[in-house]
Amino acid sequence: MKWTLIRYRAKPEAADRNAELIAAVFAELKAAKPDGTRYLALRLEDDSFVHVVETDAADGTSALPKLAAFQAFQNGIRERCAEPPLASGVTIVGNYRMLGER
């Protein structure tokens, strides 16, 4: 199991569009129901976004890049950002009712 956290700040004029593109990814995930992938996206008050991806694949690959909606989200992400995406692996140190029993 691998966890990845991605964070970036959208340009104020692009933040709503970014959120719409993310919503489309979740709609496609809901329809496709890929196994082994869990995904959370948060929008902060300053138009920063935080994405958390968990994958069960041994090599850390995710079903997300195969989704058309995710590809649409990725298209132009750098142009929508005031601060570019930064991805890093994470380890859960504590969890109280947020992620279920782990």
Residue, then its C-alpha position, 0 to 999 in steps of 0.5 A: m500500500k502506498w500513499t501519496l500527497i500532492r499539493y499546489r495552489a491554483k490561481p484565483e481565477a482558475a480555482d473554480r475550474n480546477a475544482e470542477l475538473i476534480a469533481a469530474v474525476f470523482a464522478e468517473l471514479k464512482a462510475a468505474k469503481p476501480d479496485g485498489t485505489r482510494y482518493l481524496a481531494l481538499r480545497l483550502e481557503d487560499d485556493s490551495f488543493v491537497h490530494v491524497v492517493e492510496t494505492d494497493a499496487a505493489d509498484g505504487t501505480s494508480a488507476l487515476p491516470k487511465l481515467a479520461a476525466f483525470q487526463a482532462f484534469q492534468n491537461g493545463i494543470r500548470e497553467r491553472c497553478a500559482e504554485p506548481p504541484l508537489a508530490s511526496g510519499v506520506t506515512i500515516v502517523g495517526n488516524y481517528r475516524m478519518l480513514g476508517e480502521r487501518 
